[in-house]
Amino acid sequence: MKPYPHIYLAIAIIFLASCQSTKIPPKSQPDATQTTPSQKIVTLDKNFKIASGQTIYVPVYSHIYHHNRQENFELAVTLSIRNTDINNPIIITSVRYYNSDGKLVKQYLERPIQLDALASTDFFINRNDTSGGLGANFIVEWVAQTKISEPLVEAVMIGTDFQQGISFISPGKVIKKIPNL
């Protein structure tokens, strides 16, 4: 076998080139802060005239049972409030989270917020927060100065463990209307 130095050199260069780092520089990442719809903190004074409003009950689940009720499957919860009116804002006056015993766990709003036409907002409960229990719920209250299309209020629950995953929604139910019709 004749020595072919140029072939050995080519093999050595290929070998060395393959040993170099193939690390690709990261692409520029978009800003982590998400843009949210225009939400203004508002003050409801005596001049604010209420033409419509509701109190909405939304059942949520911080966990569900599986394996003959011997194990819990923990769930993250996102409460979504969507103003479905094309032209008018709504004022969200209260978002409260209650546990299975009906005790207040968290009050989400310190002051009312305005949700512009077709805008939405959400409130999140981490899957590790089991303070609500299986019978937890949100109570959402809103008002508007004109008659409007009712907002869509629902909860989305999701959980994943190993190769299992589950997700489902829970729609809100109106329990009180303003004015009482």
C-alpha positions as CSV (number, residue, x, y, z in Angstrom):
1,M,0.0,0.0,0.0
2,K,1.5,3.3,-1.1
3,P,1.4,6.2,1.2
4,Y,-0.7,9.0,-0.1
5,P,0.0,12.0,2.1
6,H,-2.6,14.2,0.5
7,I,-5.4,11.7,1.3
8,Y,-4.2,11.3,4.9
9,L,-4.2,15.1,5.1
10,A,-7.7,15.3,3.8
11,I,-8.9,12.7,6.2
12,A,-7.3,14.5,9.1
13,I,-8.9,17.9,8.1
14,I,-12.3,16.3,7.8
15,F,-11.8,14.6,11.2
16,L,-10.7,17.9,12.8
17,A,-13.5,19.8,11.2
18,S,-16.1,17.4,12.5
19,C,-14.7,17.8,16.0
20,Q,-15.3,21.6,16.0
21,S,-18.3,22.9,18.0
22,T,-21.5,22.9,16.0
23,K,-23.0,25.4,18.3
24,I,-25.3,27.7,16.4
25,P,-25.6,31.2,17.8
26,P,-29.1,31.7,19.2
27,K,-31.5,33.6,17.1
28,S,-32.7,36.8,18.5
29,Q,-35.6,36.1,20.8
30,P,-38.7,38.2,20.9
31,D,-39.2,40.3,24.0
32,A,-40.5,38.1,26.8
33,T,-43.0,40.7,27.9
34,Q,-46.3,40.1,26.2
35,T,-48.4,43.0,25.0
36,T,-51.7,43.2,26.8
37,P,-54.8,44.9,25.7
38,S,-55.5,48.4,26.8
39,Q,-56.6,48.1,30.4
40,K,-57.2,51.2,32.5
41,I,-57.7,51.3,36.2
42,V,-60.9,53.2,36.7
43,T,-62.8,54.7,39.6
44,L,-66.5,54.2,39.8
45,D,-68.0,57.4,41.3
46,K,-71.6,58.4,41.9
47,N,-71.8,59.8,38.4
48,F,-71.1,56.4,36.8
49,K,-74.5,55.1,35.5
50,I,-74.8,51.3,35.3
51,A,-76.9,50.1,32.4
52,S,-75.9,46.5,32.5
53,G,-73.7,44.1,34.5
54,Q,-73.5,40.6,35.9
55,T,-72.1,38.4,38.6
56,I,-70.7,35.2,37.0
57,Y,-69.8,31.9,38.7
58,V,-67.0,29.9,37.1
59,P,-66.2,26.4,38.4
60,V,-62.5,25.5,38.3
61,Y,-60.5,22.4,39.3
62,S,-57.0,22.6,40.9
63,H,-56.9,18.8,40.6
64,I,-59.0,15.9,39.5
65,Y,-58.8,12.3,40.7
66,H,-57.6,9.3,38.8
67,H,-56.8,5.6,39.6
68,N,-59.8,5.0,41.7
69,R,-59.6,8.3,43.4
70,Q,-56.2,7.3,44.9
71,E,-54.1,9.9,43.1
72,N,-54.6,13.6,42.2
73,F,-53.8,15.0,38.8
74,E,-52.8,18.6,39.4
75,L,-54.0,21.2,36.9
76,A,-53.1,24.8,36.1
77,V,-56.0,27.1,35.7
78,T,-56.4,30.2,33.4
79,L,-59.5,32.3,33.9
80,S,-60.3,34.1,30.6
81,I,-62.5,37.2,30.5
82,R,-63.4,38.4,26.9
83,N,-65.3,41.5,26.1
84,T,-67.5,40.4,23.1
85,D,-68.9,43.9,22.5
86,I,-67.7,45.4,19.2
87,N,-68.0,49.0,20.3
88,N,-68.2,49.4,24.0
89,P,-65.9,48.7,27.0
90,I,-66.8,46.9,30.2
91,I,-65.6,47.5,33.7
92,I,-64.5,44.4,35.6
93,T,-65.2,45.3,39.3
94,S,-64.1,42.1,41.0
95,V,-62.4,38.8,40.4
96,R,-62.4,36.5,43.5
97,Y,-61.1,32.9,43.9
98,Y,-62.8,30.6,46.4
99,N,-61.9,27.2,47.7
100,S,-64.0,24.1,48.0
101,D,-65.3,25.2,51.4
102,G,-66.5,28.6,50.0
103,K,-63.7,30.5,51.7
104,L,-62.0,33.4,49.8
105,V,-58.5,32.4,48.7
106,K,-57.5,35.4,46.7
107,Q,-59.0,38.8,45.6
108,Y,-57.4,39.6,42.2
109,L,-58.3,43.2,41.7
110,E,-57.6,46.0,44.1
111,R,-59.5,48.5,41.8
112,P,-61.8,48.0,38.9
113,I,-60.3,47.8,35.4
114,Q,-61.8,48.8,32.0
115,L,-61.7,46.2,29.3
116,D,-62.0,47.8,25.9
117,A,-64.2,46.6,23.1
118,L,-63.1,43.1,21.9
119,A,-60.3,43.0,24.5
120,S,-59.5,40.2,26.9
121,T,-57.7,39.6,30.1
122,D,-56.8,36.5,32.1
123,F,-55.9,35.3,35.6
124,F,-53.7,32.3,36.3
125,I,-53.4,29.7,39.1
126,N,-50.3,27.6,39.0
127,R,-50.7,23.8,39.0
128,N,-48.8,23.5,42.3
129,D,-51.4,25.8,44.0
130,T,-53.9,23.3,45.3
131,S,-55.5,25.8,47.8
132,G,-58.7,25.8,45.8
133,G,-59.3,22.0,45.8
134,L,-61.7,20.1,43.6
135,G,-64.6,22.4,44.1
136,A,-62.9,25.8,43.6
137,N,-64.5,28.6,41.8
138,F,-64.1,32.2,40.6
139,I,-66.7,34.9,41.0
140,V,-66.4,37.6,38.4
141,E,-68.4,40.9,38.5
142,W,-68.6,43.4,35.7
143,V,-70.7,46.5,34.8
144,A,-71.1,48.8,31.7
145,Q,-72.6,52.2,31.1
146,T,-74.6,50.9,28.0
147,K,-76.4,47.8,27.1
148,I,-73.7,45.5,25.6
149,S,-73.1,42.1,24.3
150,E,-72.3,39.9,27.4
151,P,-68.7,39.0,27.9
152,L,-67.4,35.4,27.6
153,V,-66.0,34.2,30.9
154,E,-64.5,30.7,31.1
155,A,-61.7,28.7,32.7
156,V,-59.2,26.6,30.9
157,M,-57.6,23.8,33.0
158,I,-54.5,21.9,31.8
159,G,-52.2,19.4,33.3
160,T,-49.4,17.2,32.0
161,D,-47.4,14.5,33.7
162,F,-45.0,12.1,32.0
163,Q,-46.8,11.0,28.9
164,Q,-50.3,12.0,30.1
165,G,-52.0,15.2,29.5
166,I,-55.5,16.6,30.0
167,S,-57.2,19.9,29.2
168,F,-60.7,21.1,29.3
169,I,-62.8,24.3,29.7
170,S,-65.4,25.3,32.2
171,P,-67.9,28.0,31.1
172,G,-69.1,30.7,33.5
173,K,-72.7,30.8,34.6
174,V,-74.6,34.1,35.3
175,I,-75.9,34.1,38.8
176,K,-77.0,37.7,39.0
177,K,-77.9,40.4,36.5
178,I,-77.8,44.2,36.9
179,P,-80.4,45.6,36.5
180,N,-82.2,42.6,37.9
181,L,-84.4,41.5,34.9
